Amino acid sequence: MKSVYIIAEIGPNHNGDLNIALDMIDKLATIGVDAIKFQLVNPDKLYSKDSFKAKYQVSGNIKESAKEMSKKMQLPATDHIKLYERCKKHGVDYLATGFDMDSISFLNENFDLKYFKIASGEIFSVDVIDYISKIDKPIILSTGMSTYDEIEKSIDLLNKNFKKNITILHCISSYPAPFNSVNLKNLSELSERFKYPIGFSDHTLGNECAIASVALGGVMIEKHVTFDKDANGPDHKASATIEEFEKLVNNIRNIELALGNKLRVISKKEIETRDVARKSIVSKRDLEVGSILKVDDFCFKRPGTGFLPIQIEEVIGKKVTKKIEKDRVILNNSIE
């Protein structure tokens, strides 16, 4: 049974082209993801005149503003209805991060979202937080750039009306994030401090960190995906291709199987190997009926189908009831 919830984050990697977005949904739906996520933004409501691009977003067009870049990469809100329906057709969850109140309310009023997603940069957007706090729906909270105190404050705001079902995502807000910055062991600390399920929003290149986060207890993985890492746009270079994402899904499902549970279970295959690999008490010479077994009558050899070497005291002093040939495993039915 699947337990790790895998989110393929398209974000703006459709570059404002609905057909690309729909095509990405079609392909991602075949590789076993649980959800496909987008971003919904009204750039006029998100960016002030003083806004500027992050360093990783600066490409050839240096003069282009953050708002201008965002407008080029957006789909109209009504197009998201088509994205939602396409996801529903394929049996995967549609998710979207809204970055302004118009977008958040549109998402809530038009779609049966499985989660509200709060991006790292929105952790103190009190209008958004206040709106979401009134709705009884699970929340994904990304924590990039945030201190423990800031995370706690945001959780308190979300819980001010009633306690929420929150999944906290460890996140490093660098695109791409270098391995030496990821600090995956922090997942355990987040879990212990806040007593919520934890996951990982992965901005690294490659799949290693996402896979490791599952082994560390992560129950949710979010990673950006693209058709072309060299395409124009802010997130392509830090994204996985469809093929890379498919490998990630398969790796995570294998890790889930391998993790098992806390019980110590010896499998049927291991029992077969145990009989081959362990040693038994074996006769060093022919042992006649009526003889009493002594230490120098036996040695330890494979297979492990008889008395174990650690059971030597149970064999010493026993009487042979059935002749035992040299170099044979001493069995219970041959002594008394």
VODODREN-600475 format. One line per 4 residues: their letters; for each residue x, y, z of C-alpha. Coordinates in pm, 1 decimal. Example, Ala and Ser with C-alpha at 12.3 -4.5 7.8 and 13.67 -1.06 7.14 Angstrom:
BEGIN
as> 1230.0,-450.0,780.0; 1367.0,-106.0,714.0 .
REM end
This chain:
BEGIN
mksv> 0.0,0.0,0.0; 134.0,341.7,-98.7; 205.3,577.9,187.5; 431.4,843.8,33.9 .
yiia> 228.5,1109.2,-147.6; 423.4,1211.7,-459.7; 356.2,1554.3,-611.5; 481.9,1644.9,-958.0 .
eigp> 517.8,2024.5,-949.3; 464.9,2168.5,-1297.5; 427.3,2519.8,-1156.0; 484.0,2762.2,-1444.5 .
nhng> 687.8,2511.7,-1651.6; 413.0,2508.7,-1916.0; 537.8,2861.9,-2000.6; 183.2,2988.8,-2033.5 .
dlni> 80.6,2727.9,-2294.5; -231.8,2530.2,-2203.1; -154.7,2252.4,-2451.8; 186.6,2194.4,-2293.0 .
aldm> 24.7,2181.1,-1949.9; -235.4,1927.0,-2063.9; 28.8,1718.5,-2239.3; 238.4,1714.6,-1922.3 .
idkl> -63.1,1593.1,-1723.5; -120.8,1312.2,-1974.3; 237.9,1191.9,-1946.7; 276.7,1234.0,-1570.3 .
atig> -47.0,1046.1,-1504.6; 106.1,730.4,-1654.1; 408.0,712.5,-1419.5; 235.8,673.7,-1083.1 .
vdai> 233.2,1023.1,-930.2; -38.5,1099.3,-676.7; -83.0,1467.3,-764.1; 11.3,1721.3,-1029.2 .
kfql> 54.0,2073.1,-901.4; 35.5,2414.7,-1065.7; 64.7,2775.9,-956.0; -208.0,3036.1,-991.3 .
vnpd> -107.4,3400.4,-979.1; -256.9,3737.7,-1059.9; 73.8,3921.8,-1119.3; -87.6,4261.0,-1062.2 .
klys> -192.4,4145.2,-715.1; 140.4,3979.3,-631.4; 408.7,4221.0,-753.1; 460.2,4583.3,-653.0 .
kdsf> 660.6,4831.5,-858.7; 957.9,4756.1,-634.8; 956.3,4380.3,-703.3; 1266.3,4220.1,-850.4 .
kaky> 1368.5,3875.9,-972.7; 1572.5,3625.2,-777.4; 1919.1,3561.6,-917.4; 1819.1,3220.4,-1053.3 .
qvsg> 1531.1,3384.0,-1245.9; 1752.7,3629.8,-1432.4; 1813.5,3506.7,-1786.0; 1897.4,3677.9,-2112.1 .
nike> 1626.1,3940.6,-2078.6; 1772.6,4136.3,-1787.1; 1536.7,4433.3,-1833.5; 1224.3,4220.9,-1801.3 .
sake> 1060.9,4280.3,-1463.2; 942.6,4010.5,-1224.0; 582.4,4101.2,-1305.7; 642.4,4088.4,-1680.6 .
mskk> 810.4,3750.4,-1649.1; 521.9,3616.5,-1439.9; 257.6,3739.2,-1684.1; 425.7,3549.7,-1967.6 .
mqlp> 429.7,3226.0,-1767.0; 69.0,3234.0,-1640.4; -242.3,3055.4,-1755.5; -579.0,3228.6,-1703.1 .
atdh> -768.6,3105.3,-1401.0; -1036.4,2958.3,-1627.6; -773.9,2735.1,-1793.6; -716.2,2572.3,-1457.0 .
ikly> -1067.2,2428.3,-1482.9; -943.6,2233.5,-1786.6; -632.6,2125.5,-1595.5; -848.1,2010.7,-1303.6 .
erck> -1076.8,1811.1,-1531.2; -782.3,1649.4,-1711.1; -627.3,1543.6,-1379.5; -964.0,1409.3,-1265.0 .
khgv> -997.2,1210.7,-1587.6; -664.1,1041.3,-1517.1; -740.3,974.7,-1150.9; -466.3,1199.8,-1012.1 .
dyla> -513.6,1492.5,-776.2; -499.3,1845.8,-911.3; -322.1,2081.9,-672.2; -230.4,2446.9,-706.9 .
tgfd> -54.5,2709.3,-500.0; -235.6,3041.3,-499.6; -18.9,3349.0,-437.9; -286.8,3613.7,-391.3 .
mdsi> -636.0,3630.8,-247.1; -810.9,3629.8,-585.4; -630.0,3309.1,-678.6; -682.2,3141.4,-342.0 .
sfln> -1056.0,3210.6,-340.8; -1088.5,3095.7,-704.2; -923.0,2765.1,-620.9; -1137.6,2710.1,-314.8 .
enfd> -1464.6,2803.0,-482.2; -1416.1,2607.7,-805.5; -1231.2,2291.5,-708.7; -1251.8,2015.0,-451.3 .
lkyf> -886.1,2043.4,-356.7; -734.5,1762.4,-154.5; -489.9,2010.1,4.7; -427.0,2380.4,33.0 .
kias> -61.9,2440.2,-47.9; 115.1,2730.0,124.7; 446.2,2814.3,-44.0; 754.5,2904.7,156.7 .
geif> 726.3,3269.7,60.4; 364.0,3285.3,176.9; 421.8,3162.5,531.2; 344.8,3510.4,673.5 .
svdv> 82.7,3625.7,421.7; -174.9,3684.1,692.3; -464.5,3739.8,450.6; -402.5,3402.8,286.1 .
idyi> -336.3,3230.5,618.5; -651.9,3379.1,774.0; -865.8,3265.4,479.3; -728.1,2910.2,487.4 .
skid> -756.0,2891.3,867.7; -1134.9,2903.5,841.4; -1163.1,2606.5,604.9; -1156.8,2243.7,716.6 .
kpii> -916.6,2109.6,456.7; -567.0,1954.5,490.7; -272.2,2190.5,442.3; 75.6,2150.6,296.2 .
lstg> 312.6,2402.1,453.1; 652.6,2457.3,290.9; 916.0,2593.8,526.8; 1199.5,2721.5,309.0 .
msty> 1380.9,3027.3,451.1; 1192.5,2993.1,782.1; 1315.8,2964.6,1140.5; 1150.3,2734.8,1394.0 .
deie> 984.5,3035.5,1555.8; 845.1,3150.3,1221.8; 711.1,2803.0,1143.0; 548.8,2786.3,1485.4 .
ksid> 390.2,3128.1,1438.7; 244.7,3028.7,1101.3; 106.9,2703.1,1243.6; -51.1,2894.5,1532.2 .
llnk> -221.5,3127.1,1285.1; -350.2,2833.9,1081.0; -482.8,2665.8,1395.6; -646.3,2973.7,1546.4 .
nfkk> -999.4,2857.9,1460.0; -950.7,2482.5,1499.2; -661.3,2239.1,1478.9; -561.1,2165.6,1121.7 .
niti> -430.5,1858.8,943.4; -91.9,1996.4,832.0; 195.0,1828.4,648.5; 517.6,2023.3,699.4 .
lhci> 760.2,2017.5,407.3; 1129.3,2067.1,471.3; 1249.0,2290.2,189.6; 1564.6,2470.4,80.8 .
ssyp> 1466.1,2771.6,-128.2; 1759.0,2762.7,-369.8; 1712.5,2670.6,-734.2; 1886.6,2433.3,-764.7 .
apfn> 1975.3,2358.6,-401.5; 2332.5,2231.1,-350.5; 2362.6,1902.4,-163.1; 2561.0,2055.7,122.1 .
svnl> 2269.2,2289.5,199.8; 1988.4,2034.0,216.6; 2030.9,1913.0,577.3; 1785.1,1625.8,547.9 .
knls> 1826.1,1526.2,912.5; 1615.4,1831.2,992.0; 1307.6,1629.1,890.5; 1334.8,1440.2,1219.2 .
else> 1363.9,1763.1,1417.5; 1061.1,1913.8,1243.0; 860.7,1602.0,1326.2; 965.6,1603.6,1692.2 .
rfky> 907.1,1976.9,1741.8; 572.9,2019.1,1571.9; 415.0,1671.5,1595.1; 289.5,1681.0,1237.5 .
pigf> 365.3,1456.0,937.5; 669.7,1575.9,746.8; 785.9,1565.5,386.7; 1034.2,1723.5,149.0 .
sdht> 999.9,1985.5,-122.6; 1302.7,1896.6,-333.3; 1492.5,2157.8,-533.7; 1811.1,1953.9,-580.5 .
lgne> 1932.7,1810.0,-907.8; 1887.1,1433.0,-916.2; 1671.0,1203.1,-706.1; 1903.1,1111.8,-419.0 .
caia> 1770.9,1361.1,-165.8; 1404.3,1287.5,-230.8; 1467.4,914.8,-190.3; 1669.0,969.7,128.3 .
sval> 1391.9,1184.9,275.2; 1153.0,890.1,247.3; 1399.3,671.2,438.0; 1408.6,945.3,705.1 .
ggvm> 1033.3,935.0,753.6; 903.1,1172.9,487.4; 545.4,1095.6,382.9; 521.1,1352.8,103.6 .
iekh> 755.4,1445.7,-180.9; 721.4,1747.3,-407.4; 957.2,1805.2,-698.8; 949.1,2029.4,-1005.3 .
vtfd> 912.4,1864.6,-1345.0; 961.8,1989.2,-1700.9; 967.7,1871.4,-2060.5; 1292.8,2058.3,-2125.2 .
kdan> 1551.5,2174.9,-1872.6; 1687.4,2423.3,-2128.1; 1354.3,2593.6,-2193.6; 1309.9,2961.8,-2112.0 .
gpdh> 1156.4,3013.7,-1771.9; 1255.9,3045.5,-1406.3; 1217.0,2685.2,-1285.7; 1321.5,2457.8,-1573.4 .
kasa> 1688.4,2417.0,-1479.5; 1605.2,2300.0,-1125.4; 1339.6,2053.9,-1248.2; 1340.1,1684.1,-1330.5 .
tiee> 1242.9,1555.9,-1673.0; 944.3,1322.4,-1706.8; 1184.8,1029.4,-1744.4; 1377.2,1128.8,-1431.2 .
fekl> 1053.5,1172.0,-1239.9; 936.8,825.1,-1340.0; 1259.9,679.3,-1198.1; 1198.6,877.0,-878.2 .
vnni> 848.2,734.9,-841.7; 973.2,379.9,-892.6; 1259.9,432.2,-647.8; 1027.7,569.9,-380.7 .
rnie> 784.0,279.8,-418.5; 1074.8,34.1,-384.3; 1200.8,217.2,-74.6; 851.4,196.4,76.5 .
lalg> 857.9,-180.5,32.8; 1208.4,-202.5,175.5; 1128.1,7.8,482.7; 868.1,-239.7,605.3 .
nklr> 791.7,-194.1,975.4; 962.4,-207.7,1314.5; 894.1,-577.4,1369.1; 1185.9,-819.4,1335.3 .
visk> 1061.7,-1065.9,1073.5; 1257.2,-1360.0,931.6; 1129.5,-1432.3,583.8; 1078.0,-1775.1,427.8 .
keie> 1369.8,-1706.6,195.1; 1592.9,-1620.4,492.3; 1495.9,-1946.0,665.6; 1605.4,-2134.4,355.0 .
trdv> 1936.4,-1946.6,357.6; 1973.1,-2003.1,732.1; 1964.6,-2379.8,685.0; 2240.1,-2349.3,425.8 .
arks> 2463.5,-2090.7,594.0; 2458.7,-2188.9,961.9; 2654.5,-2480.2,1111.5; 2540.0,-2786.7,1305.3 .
ivsk> 2705.4,-3030.9,1543.3; 2861.3,-3297.7,1316.5; 3019.9,-3634.6,1403.4; 3400.3,-3654.4,1377.5 .
rdle> 3395.1,-4036.9,1365.7; 3150.9,-4327.1,1340.5; 2940.7,-4328.0,1657.1; 2801.6,-4665.5,1763.6 .
vgsi> 2470.5,-4731.3,1936.1; 2502.5,-4701.8,2313.8; 2806.2,-4472.7,2312.9; 2794.9,-4159.0,2525.3 .
lkvd> 2874.5,-3839.0,2339.1; 3185.0,-3643.7,2441.7; 3325.7,-3311.4,2323.6; 3586.8,-3478.5,2102.1 .
dfcf> 3317.1,-3680.6,1920.4; 3201.6,-3390.3,1710.1; 3288.6,-3066.5,1524.7; 3088.4,-2783.6,1369.6 .
krpg> 3004.2,-2783.2,997.1; 2731.5,-2679.3,756.8; 2434.8,-2718.3,705.9; 2240.0,-2572.8,997.4 .
tgfl> 1969.9,-2840.3,1005.3; 2067.0,-3006.8,1332.8; 2181.0,-2896.0,1676.9; 2343.3,-2551.5,1661.4 .
piqi> 2697.8,-2516.0,1796.6; 2554.2,-2298.9,2073.3; 2349.4,-2603.7,2185.9; 2657.0,-2816.8,2256.4 .
eevi> 2565.7,-2866.6,2623.3; 2240.1,-3031.8,2513.4; 2436.2,-3296.3,2320.6; 2725.6,-3378.2,2555.2 .
gkkv> 2646.0,-3682.0,2771.0; 2359.0,-3804.6,2548.6; 2341.5,-4172.6,2442.7; 2351.2,-4269.6,2075.5 .
tkki> 2032.6,-4464.9,1988.5; 2091.5,-4498.2,1614.7; 2436.0,-4541.6,1453.3; 2575.6,-4210.6,1327.5 .
ekdr> 2826.1,-4221.1,1041.1; 3134.6,-4003.7,1038.5; 3076.6,-3648.5,906.8; 2700.5,-3655.9,958.0 .
viln> 2476.9,-3395.8,1122.5; 2371.7,-3524.6,1464.4; 1991.6,-3523.4,1478.2; 1755.8,-3536.6,1771.4 .
nsie> 1612.9,-3874.6,1665.8; 1959.7,-4038.4,1690.7; 2028.8,-3962.7,2059.3; 1855.9,-3965.3,2396.7 .
REM end
